[in-house]
Amino acid sequence: MGCGTSKEKGEKKVIILLGPPGSGKGSQAPKIVELLQTPHLSTGDMLRAAVASGSELGKEAKEVMEKGGLVDYKVVVGIIKERIKEKDCEKGFLLDGFPRTVEQAEMLDDMLKEEGEKVSSVIALEVPDEVLTERICGRWIHKPSGRSYHVKFAPPKSLGNKEPSPETMLDDETGEALTQREDDSEEALKLRLETYHKETVPVLAYYEGREGVVVEKIDGNRRIEEIWGSIEEAIMA
Ligand code: AMP
């Protein structure tokens, strides 16, 4: 059914990109997509799109997301289940932000099994919590383009020596105001990190030792190019 009709069973490249908020998944995912020519499925992006559209599903997810909690697994699993049936997932796909719990991983495995497929690689970016807090709390985004800035590490030209604010943080290309994600606050981040350690880290152990699945922990506290080198090696293994 869905993707897979013209492919041999078990040929799909299904990559899971794991990592706490701010670990660099957003910087590395496009590189994986370019290398493998498969789509990037970010449940966070899909849920934010649902919130922005004002759909029932979005309304349900909004509050939990702003506080940094996990959206009901039935909603998230439902979204992924529909998405991976689409034609562009025929050769495989990159999952970012999913599965976030062992329960979601079990459901993913069941979905793939129905198609005679399985997870190929699990790549986990590891970065200390203190580093993540500084990265996330300084992050500003240009919503229309997705361009990302940082008050200290990648400031927009408009900031100069001024205090960061919507008036001083402007997109380099359009001059439009940048915004911070609702859940990029210190308070929400605390819960997001706690949830990551408690619920998502066990997903690694769940896949470790599984035959035919490459599980690679990668030091994400290095230069983007170095991290990419390690990721490329892992997914081509
Ligand atoms: P992200 O962009 O991956 O940091 O996701 C943003 C928010 O979306 C998370 O903090 C959760 O509230 C929600 N979310 C994304 N993916 C999932 C998932 N697999 N399960 C539950 N909630 C999710």
Boltz pocket constraint, residues with backbone or C-beta under 6 A from the ligand:
constraints:
  - pocket:
      binder: B
      contacts: [[A, 21], [A, 43], [A, 44], [A, 45], [A, 47], [A, 61], [A, 64], [A, 65], [A, 66], [A, 68], [A, 69], [A, 70], [A, 71], [A, 72], [A, 73], [A, 76], [A, 96], [A, 97], [A, 98], [A, 99], [A, 100], [A, 104], [A, 183], [A, 192]]
      max_distance: 6.0
